[in-house]
Amino acid sequence: MPNSLPERDRHLLQHFLAAIAYRTQKALRGAPDNYPDFPPGHEVRSPVEILRHMTSLMGSVRTFWEGGEYPRRPQPLPTFNDEIERFHTMLESVGELIAAERLPNEITTEQLLQGPFSDVMTHVGQLAILRRLAESPIASENFVYADIRRERLGKEQALPARPDPDWRAWKKGEVL
């Protein structure tokens, strides 16, 4: 197929999207009701604002294949769950474009990874940190063994395969 995305690149991009989906759900699963609008202060985005920005970043990735524009600030949706659904729908949309094997317009795999994909993963980390600040920390796990699958980009993600049973011990100085 002319202008096709090399298979290894396609698989790598799909897997990175799936890692984003998995880690996003890990950060959001079981969040308390006050979490979406948690005010971290110092002009830091709230979790719902971060998630909306992540959707915008993935929407801009979609334009590399389809052209056009995606809003920098998408309109807020009525609930946090709606925002989560929109984000995962966007991930699935980008995943479909990658699966179609066409090269994105004038953007390389490396640029996607170093730019918007890494940016989104950074924001996933922010969501996890904000969980701790909102007094609802998430357990650590060994992500090497996480059940991450290229075809699973939606909200339904596997539970941790190797959660750290001593994850709270670091706070007490028992574990480095």
Disulfide bonds with the S-S distance in Angstrom:
none
